[in-house]
Amino acid sequence: MNSARPSSPTGRRFARLALVLAVVALSGCSTVGGWFSGKDSGKKAAKPMELVAITPTLNVSQLWSTDVGAGEGRLGLRQGPVVDGGRVFAAAVAGGVYALDLQTGKSVWHHDTKVKVSGGPGVGEGLVVVGGLEGEVIALDEATGTEKWTAKVSNEVISAPTIAQGRVFVRTVDGRVTAFDAGTGERRWFWNRELPNLTARGNDSVAAGPGVVFVGNDDGTVAMLAANDGRPLWELPIAQPEGRNELERIADVDGTPVLEGGALYATSLKHSTAAIDAPNGRPVWTAEHGGPGRP
């Protein structure tokens, strides 16, 4: 009877490989375990610090709560209430627009928009303005909820319209900003920004300054436009869309830039935040921290 030896060079190589693996296995599980557990696997975990008792300096209690309609589910919206003139203005995808008394939460007025409200409300200059999933724009009287005018934009509105300087500025998910006359709803101008191949879903409202508006873009830049006619005045990258693939190159500036004095602050999903001299667009400083939302 023949012995079970490899009969070819290939067989002998396999036999040697099996022998090496057997030796490694016999050397103990700690060797293999070390490959996965790291160098510090033998060390004990640090003991967590004891919790420190905190004495509250401010007592918070719920004053009122009310229902304004169906929630947003997985639509990726950022609707939130706005407080102005002793009232709270809120909107829901299915529920319309509400004005509530700030002190009691009781309804002052309710407007059934008959559309899926996805952006808003924006409040200012006597108006409450919301946008819809089909590009609807609806302006209501702030005091009574009466419809003042309606308009249409190119795509979904998932951020609150900005009302300033006699204009209503509406942002859509396709990178466009449209300006309407606040009194009549007539379109005054639009500005379009080409989108990258891949972006994060979502954007935020434009920020208004004296005679200008600031827009965070999906390509990682911030632009300043003339409020009167939409002319671009300057543009600055907050982050560079760099990476080996489209996912790594996502650099959206999805939060509304914040204007404080003469400085503008903006942050990018690429983990970068910048301070900018607002009038001329010169960078003041940058930091390697950032993310979704406002700085």
Helices and strands as residue ranges (DSSP letters): H 9-26, H 29-37, E 82-84, E 87-92, E 96-101, E 107-111, E 117-124, E 127-132, E 136-141, E 147-152, E 162-164, E 167-171, E 176-181, E 187-192, E 207-209, E 212-216, E 221-226, E 232-237, E 258-260, E 263-268, E 272-277, E 282-287
